[in-house]
Amino acid sequence: MTETNILPEVIEAPVSGYDAFSLETLHDVHTFDGEQREIAPVVYMEKYGYYAITRYAEIQKALRDWRTFSSTDRPFYAPSAFRPRTLILEDPPEHTASKSAVFKVFDAGNLAKMSAYFKAEAERLIDDLLTDGPAEINAYNDLSVKYVLKVFPDVLGLPEEGRELLLKFGDAVFNVFGPPSELQAAKLASGTEAMEWVESNTARNVQSEGGIGWQLYAMADEGKISEHTAQQILKSIFAAGFDTTTASIASMIRAFADNPGEWQKLRENPDLVDNAWEEAIRLYPASRYGGRWATKETVLGGVRIPEGAKILTMWLGAGRDPRQYDAPDEFRVDRDLKNAHLSFGFGIHTCAGNQVARLEARTLLRAMVERIEKIELIGEPRKTVNYQAFGHDYVPVRLTPAVSA
Ligand code: HEM
């Protein structure tokens, strides 16, 4: 018998005592999720009775097959006011209609309008920061939050007052899919403050004519989606569109502060801006995992997954899978990302706002590269502690302005 005739061996998922949600884990998710990745492509987390897909290739393979790896249920799923019941909790055909509605409001025409506005605001913000020469700032609050909470809510037509509640809302949303704990209770309590604001700012009657929300309700009038779905989609944008970008832009600045040589490389070759941003979110994804359930028994990476299994797709760990990337812990602005990364997910549920997130981040980075000579760390950065979201909420840096020609 030749080797090609040997059927691949199918094994049961290695049983792991891993607690993906303990405080110890949450303080160092890259190390701990990375350890699980090195055990097997799929592990069984005994403590919670859930499966975790840990490696790049297997996550990608699973997410190509939405019929087997359905999104309509997931570990720790319980209906929650913090989880808008649309898109991420839908499979086709419902999902197709909702996703088309989002793509329609983020079409080329709307993105082009956003692009010009984001650029003007990014440049203004950096110029303001550097008016008096070198600036010592917390890159999270003074740069990332300031920029994101200005440009995207403006585009959505949201009032100035209360915008910071979007971050509390997002922080709660990203703590829903995990076990009850003090941490979860605190995040949900804090998010509750945001609920009324979110509810009233996603209502039909407050949407400014021609704005994103108005366009969604117009689609409801045309019968393309329901009125309820229009509001749920708007809530999804509120839920997923702020914590993610603020955290990952702060993480990107940390990556540059840790690697001054990479900043110089980018200054010398600004064409690398887009690639540098993708590399930053490969290294520091804003979302640690997704959730699915197996609609039938299946085998992934040689590991059996039973019908009905609830599954975490651990894309933060997969972003540093050495089977996919050379020297995966290193930040290299010119890395050949080949198949990109999983930080925006993969398959039919790929991030619906990825174009907006990319536009925001790349535009800011371009404005920075043109204006900033040096980014230096002047203190210890702090990572966020959250079940599902990952990022930095404190990145103390000194920005030295470039001497203009
Ligand atoms: C750097 C910023 C962002 C990151 C890293 C990110 C990451 C992700 C990931 C990993 C998923 C897939 C979830 C899954 O398959 O389980 C996702 C889905 C989603 N994201 Fe984002 N996101 C970002 C920004 C945004 C923004 C700005 C918006 C809105 C404008 C947004 C809206 C959504 C929505 C609505 C979904 C659900 C898509 C679907 O189910 O088809 N995200 N995002």
Boltz pocket constraint, residues with backbone or C-beta under 6 A from the ligand:
constraints:
  - pocket:
      binder: B
      contacts: [[A, 86], [A, 87], [A, 88], [A, 89], [A, 99], [A, 233], [A, 236], [A, 237], [A, 240], [A, 241], [A, 242], [A, 244], [A, 245], [A, 248], [A, 281], [A, 285], [A, 286], [A, 287], [A, 289], [A, 290], [A, 291], [A, 342], [A, 343], [A, 344], [A, 345], [A, 346], [A, 348], [A, 349], [A, 350], [A, 351], [A, 352], [A, 353], [A, 354], [A, 356], [A, 357]]
      max_distance: 6.0
